[in-house]
Amino acid sequence: MGDSRLIQGRYRLLDLIGRGGMGEVWRARDESLGRRITVKCLKPLGPQRDNAFTGVLRERFRREARVAAALQHRGVTVVHDFGEHEGVLYLVMELLEGRNLSQLLEDNKQHPLPVDDIVEIAAQVSDALAYTHEQGIVHRDLKPANIVRLVDGTVKICDFGIARLGHDIGFTSRLTSTGIAMGTPHYMSPEQISGDAVDQRSDLYSFGCVLYEIATGAPPFDLEDAWAVLVGHRDTEPEPPSTHRAGLPRYLEGIVLDLLAKEPSGRPADARELNRRIGAGRAGRAVAGDAGGHADGGPPPTASRPEQPPSREPRLPSWTRSMTTGHKANAAARQMAPPDPAMGLTGEWIAREGPREDLSTGLGGRGSIPSPEHLARLTGRHHAGLSLGRLGRWEEAGEVHRAVAAEREHLLGPDHPDTLASHGEVALSLSRTGRSADALRAYTQVAEGRERVLGSDHPDTLAARHETAYVLGRLGRHFEAHQVYASVLAARVRTIGPDHPDTLRCRHNLAYNLSRIGRLEDSYRMARDVAGARARILGATHPDTLVTRYEVGYALGRLGRWTEALQTYREVARARAHALGSDHPDTLAARYEAGLSLGRLGRSAEALKLYRDLIDDRTRVDGPTGPETLRARHGLGVNLGRLGRWEEALAEARDVHAIRERTLGRDHPDTLVSRREIAVGLGWLGRWADALTAYREVAGARERVLGPGHPDTLASRGDEAHCLEQLGRVTEAGELYRQVAAVRQQRPRNGY
């Protein structure tokens, strides 16, 4: 927001309250009125071309902000003002002095809140929802963090329209997208999860999840796996709250279970009815529709509810069943209610001139005006693809996004932002499934399209170019990756500043890439500077800070500064254990690198102990054949060899190799590393003829997979030549050494 920290000469930013995917929240002062306020500064649009699309974005922001500002109720956060300052859109709101419900649960050590507090919160929130729903406004992201109890006992709902603003103005990333991706799935209604149109009853379901959590200490489907949570919301009846907390008033349990009905028609008709039921329950009388409000202690509230057996395996909503083939959706797609006008931008894109569509079908050729219903279906399918990706189901996600991209391109044109967003997700799925060359082509297409539509410095354009550089690195084209990273970094420093999280992410990746092109000192200095900046801005134990400190350790190791590398990895491992848990994959990865450093320092006895403990932990977490378990076993074998225990080292290498060959394949890089370790052990045991066979197998496989000029292939040919020397075949060894030297001289021209 500039060095003055003053917006429009009026709003003085004082301290940063929080930062997220959409921007920053500041405690501030209104200099004109002398009152304390909150200012939400949304992520900057950045310089971009003057086109209709930019106008739509700003108009959508103004419309949503006006809607939020028009809400006048004691239970809704007041929006005082909104505007744009130096390319940053901002909202000015009242400053709330209190704790949100998530914080109240944390303060209570995750124990449920007192019943009187729960009922009071329910009454106030239902009254506020009744008011907002009567204004035609649906929140869509109701959760404990968005409900605040002030110090005087007033309860307020926050962020009406804010989540949708993030989507409409293009602030979302894969970590903060709307729909399925928005926040946690623990409070999402079944219709939201399925991508259906939502109304006020979706908010009632989300509020039922909130009440369930503050009444029991956990949400209704408290599962670690996101997919299991989604399936629970969609297919499984929740356990009555009384199974977790005895003594809850029966009327309250009945209300919560009715709010959690799978079908919207099974929930209270509206928030006003909900409020009446809460009031009647407090007064000890029953009202129509209150299954659990009998003052005489009648049957449990679940007695009249038909039981549905839980699904045995997760399944997608019905509308996704035809989406995994990559073909366009059938024209006979089911009808939906008209979408909310704030759902997305697709309905306001100006299509090219061309044949008009038959609006009764919602389908037409390129250049036609697609119906809102059809666009809403595509948006729902796009969100389903995002959900699959977050669950690691990248093949299925790619098929969904490919189908949506084809339809959007047909209906909206290749350069429409929604079309490009779908192509971007296709590229991500290709990258995640190892198809880096295909991902590079897709990201290049997206970057070029966004540059034409949005401009070269737009955040979305830069994000696509950043991904292009990442994929270039995955392909071993590090010099090209360096050029792209450097260009993106310069643009981000220019447009959003050197300390913006996106800028620091780019600098982190550039530091990593510098080490791959041999600029080790530059890599170390940049990683060290990024770690310092992230510690200053995010905190010393923030995961992003620790990721960069991990990279500092790697750079130190490449420089041979193993004592410093060991210290760095140990500090990162301790911080991750505290912040993420001792069994978190990132914690275990830092411990592995600490063991590698010990070995490099000649402290192999200590490394052995570390690796044995790590193998036990990895086996418990990942299983005995997990890739990281086998990596730890490989480290154990290497250090057995360093201690001269070559028979044990060879046995370990053979065992790991056999598992890797079976689970990963004969020519997988990890399998080849183990086969080389077998050759090393054979050589140290004096079995050079057997070692030569193993070295040649490794060299041949690497040449097939990586090419004759790849550094790993050349290293294997060098191993082969050394083995020939040991066998007295000096002439053959010399010829092979000369061939390797000749190829290495050509390496820069080959791009390695």
PyMOL commands that set and color helices and strands:
alter all, ss='L'
color gray80, all
select helices_A, chain A and resi 52-70+101-107+115-134+144-146+162-168+179-181+185-187+190-193+200-216+226-235+241-243+250-259+264-266+271-283+318-320+346-348+372-390+394-412+417-432+436-454+459-474+478-496+501-516+520-538+543-558+562-580+585-600+604-622+627-642+646-663+669-684+688-706+711-726+730-750
alter helices_A, ss='H'
color red, helices_A
select strands_A, chain A and resi 6-7+11-20+23-30+35-42+79-85+88-94+98-100+147-150+155-157
alter strands_A, ss='S'
color yellow, strands_A
deselect
rebuild
show_as cartoon
